[in-house]
Amino acid sequence: MHCHFKTFMPATLFIFLAVISGIGIGHQLFQVSPWVVLGTAVSLCGASLLFFRQGFIAVLPLCAAIGCLGIQSCLFVDKTPHHISRYFNQEKVLIKGSIRAFSRDMGYRHQTVINCHWIENREKEKIRVHGRLRLSIYGQTEEMPGFGDTILFSARIKPIRNFKNPGAFDYQRYLKLNKIYGTVYAKADQIRILRETNNASLIKNLGRYIEKYRNNFCLFIIETCGDVPSSRILAALITGKKEYIPQDTRDILAKAGISHLL
């Protein structure tokens, strides 16, 4: 009896490759109308059914279109009305937003991300906006804003700037892919934490518990292994708290080309 082996290719592999291809195409293209992308995908679906007569192959262009539209929505959402980026480099405004990221302790400042709800200009006009900003908090107070808090503060909204080095890392595009479109600065004693009844959610409490445990475990590793650069690197690899690594150690890792491991 002869045994014949046939290579098995799961269908999800082709769907995955189609989505990845769509993401790659959308990442390289300038802003394209969603109707153009969908129209192209539907045309390719029709052509696939006509020539191959297999429904599975016809689905692949739609999967690629989903990937393309997904990456384009991150890169070009700032073109929509009432996006926070439309208020860059203007006068100082009152901003209300909720914290949507764990705070990073940078020594002299804390860095986090806020999801904007509305802004109020000098004429006391409230404008509902959407979009995320990177918030740098200078100073320290007894109660610092944490994950899930709704805060109110005044600041001038500035765009993210790339480094001037030719061919350098595209930091602005990187933050756009993380849905962060601008930056604001505020002093800790000038930030007001709003006590809203609907803010005490399970997600907020769970997020705060995880962040507290993460910080305590990071400090436990450093104290147990000794306060040396190697223990701080180990803590960063386990907990993701890269801000505890000394700057000179970060420079060495960057020169060695292995800083991405953190």
C-alpha positions in Angstrom: 0.0 0.0 0.0 1.4 3.4 -1.0 0.9 6.4 1.2 0.6 9.8 -0.5 1.2 12.9 1.5 -0.5 16.1 0.5 0.5 19.5 1.9 -2.3 21.0 3.9 -2.7 24.8 3.8 -5.2 26.2 6.2 -7.7 28.7 4.7 -7.0 31.2 7.5 -3.4 31.5 6.3 -4.6 33.0 3.0 -7.0 35.4 4.8 -4.2 36.5 7.1 -1.9 37.1 4.1 -4.6 39.1 2.4 -5.2 41.3 5.4 -1.4 41.9 5.8 -1.1 42.8 2.1 -3.9 45.3 2.5 -2.2 46.8 5.5 1.0 47.1 3.6 -0.7 48.8 0.6 -2.6 51.2 2.9 0.6 52.1 4.7 2.3 53.1 1.6 -0.5 55.0 -0.1 -1.7 58.5 0.5 -5.3 59.0 1.7 -7.7 57.1 -0.6 -11.4 57.3 -0.5 -13.0 54.3 1.2 -15.4 54.0 -1.7 -12.5 53.6 -4.1 -11.0 50.8 -2.0 -14.3 49.0 -1.6 -15.1 49.5 -5.3 -11.8 48.0 -6.3 -12.3 45.1 -3.9 -15.8 44.3 -5.2 -14.5 44.4 -8.8 -11.7 42.0 -7.9 -14.3 39.8 -6.2 -16.4 39.7 -9.3 -13.4 38.9 -11.5 -12.3 36.1 -9.1 -15.8 34.5 -9.3 -15.8 34.9 -13.1 -12.4 33.3 -13.7 -11.8 30.9 -10.8 -15.5 30.2 -9.9 -14.5 29.8 -6.2 -16.1 31.8 -3.5 -13.2 31.6 -1.1 -10.8 33.3 -3.6 -13.4 36.1 -4.1 -13.3 36.8 -0.3 -9.6 37.6 -0.3 -9.9 41.1 -2.0 -12.4 42.0 0.7 -10.0 40.9 3.4 -7.3 43.1 1.8 -9.7 46.0 1.7 -10.4 45.6 5.4 -6.7 45.8 6.2 -6.2 48.8 3.9 -9.1 50.7 5.4 -8.0 49.8 8.9 -4.5 51.3 8.5 -5.8 54.3 6.6 -8.3 55.1 9.4 -5.3 55.4 11.8 -3.1 57.5 9.6 -5.7 59.9 8.2 -8.4 60.1 10.9 -7.1 63.7 11.7 -8.7 64.8 8.4 -12.2 64.3 9.9 -14.3 67.2 11.3 -13.9 68.1 15.0 -10.7 66.2 15.3 -8.3 67.5 18.0 -5.6 68.1 15.4 -7.7 71.0 13.9 -6.8 73.0 17.1 -3.0 72.8 16.9 -0.8 75.8 17.7 -3.7 78.0 18.8 -4.4 79.8 22.0 -4.5 77.9 25.3 -7.8 76.1 25.8 -9.5 74.2 28.6 -9.4 70.5 27.8 -11.6 67.7 29.3 -10.5 64.1 28.6 -10.1 60.7 30.2 -6.7 59.0 30.7 -6.4 55.9 28.5 -2.9 54.7 29.2 -0.7 53.8 32.1 1.5 56.6 33.3 5.3 56.5 32.6 7.5 57.9 35.3 10.3 59.8 33.4 11.9 61.2 36.6 11.0 64.9 36.3 7.7 64.3 34.6 5.0 61.7 34.1 3.7 60.8 30.6 0.4 59.4 29.7 -2.3 59.5 27.0 -5.7 61.2 27.1 -8.8 60.7 25.0 -10.3 64.2 24.5 -14.0 64.9 25.1 -14.3 68.6 24.6 -12.3 71.9 24.6 -13.3 75.3 25.8 -11.8 78.4 24.1 -11.4 81.9 25.5 -14.9 82.9 24.6 -16.2 80.1 26.9 -17.4 78.1 23.9 -17.4 74.4 24.4 -16.5 72.3 21.3 -16.9 68.6 21.3 -13.8 67.0 19.8 -12.3 63.5 19.4 -8.8 62.2 19.2 -5.9 61.3 21.6 -3.1 63.5 22.9 0.1 62.6 24.8 0.0 64.4 28.1 3.2 65.3 30.0 2.7 66.1 33.7 5.4 68.1 35.4 5.7 68.0 39.2 4.1 65.9 41.8 1.0 66.0 44.0 -0.5 63.8 46.7 -3.0 62.4 44.2 -1.7 62.0 40.7 -4.1 61.4 37.8 -4.4 57.6 37.0 -5.8 55.3 34.5 -9.5 55.9 33.8 -9.6 59.3 35.5 -11.5 62.2 33.8 -9.4 65.3 34.1 -9.7 69.0 33.3 -6.8 71.3 32.6 -5.6 74.2 30.4 -2.9 73.8 27.8 -1.9 74.7 24.3 -2.2 71.8 21.9 0.9 71.1 19.8 1.5 68.7 16.9 4.0 65.8 17.1 7.3 66.7 15.4 9.6 64.3 13.8 13.4 64.4 14.3 15.3 66.4 11.7 17.7 63.6 10.9 17.3 62.4 7.2 16.1 58.8 7.1 15.4 58.8 10.8 12.6 56.9 12.5 9.2 58.3 11.6 8.1 59.1 15.2 5.0 61.0 14.0 3.7 58.2 11.9 4.4 55.7 14.7 2.3 57.7 17.1 -0.5 58.0 14.5 -0.6 54.2 14.3 -1.1 54.3 18.0 -3.9 56.9 17.5 -1.9 59.7 19.2 -2.0 62.9 17.2 -0.7 65.7 19.4 1.0 66.7 22.7 0.1 68.8 25.7 2.0 69.9 28.8 0.5 70.7 32.2 1.7 71.1 35.8 0.4 68.5 38.3 -1.1 71.1 40.6 -3.1 72.6 37.7 -4.9 69.4 36.8 -8.3 68.8 38.2 -9.6 65.3 38.6 -13.3 65.2 38.1 -15.4 63.0 40.4 -18.0 61.5 38.0 -20.3 58.7 39.1 -20.0 56.9 35.8 -16.2 56.9 36.0 -16.0 54.2 38.7 -16.1 51.3 36.2 -14.8 47.8 36.5 -12.3 48.5 33.7 -10.9 51.5 35.5 -10.5 49.6 38.8 -9.0 46.6 37.1 -6.5 48.8 35.1 -5.4 50.6 38.3 -4.9 47.3 40.1 -2.8 45.9 37.2 -0.7 49.1 37.1 -0.1 49.1 40.9 0.9 45.4 40.8 3.2 46.1 37.8 5.0 48.9 39.6 5.4 47.0 42.8 6.7 43.9 41.0 9.2 46.1 39.1 10.5 47.6 42.3 10.6 44.2 43.9 12.9 42.9 41.1 15.2 45.9 41.4 15.4 45.6 45.2 15.9 41.9 45.2 18.5 41.7 42.5 20.3 44.9 43.6 20.0 48.4 42.2 22.3 47.8 39.2 21.6 48.3 35.4 21.2 44.6 34.8 18.4 44.3 37.4 16.7 47.3 35.8 16.9 45.7 32.4 15.5 42.5 33.8 12.6 44.4 35.4 11.9 46.2 32.1 11.9 42.9 30.1 9.4 41.4 32.6 7.1 44.3 33.3 7.7 46.7 30.4 8.7 49.6 32.7 11.5 50.9 30.5 11.7 54.2 32.3 13.6 52.6 35.1 16.6 51.9 32.8 19.3 54.6 33.1 19.8 56.8 30.1 23.4 55.7 29.5 22.3 52.1 29.5 19.6 52.9 26.9 22.2 54.6 24.7 24.4 51.5 24.9 21.5 49.3 23.9 20.6 51.6 21.1 24.1 51.6 19.7 24.2 47.8 19.9 20.9 47.7 17.9 19.0 45.7 20.5 16.9 48.4 22.1 13.8 46.9 20.3 14.0 43.9 22.7 12.7 46.1 25.5 
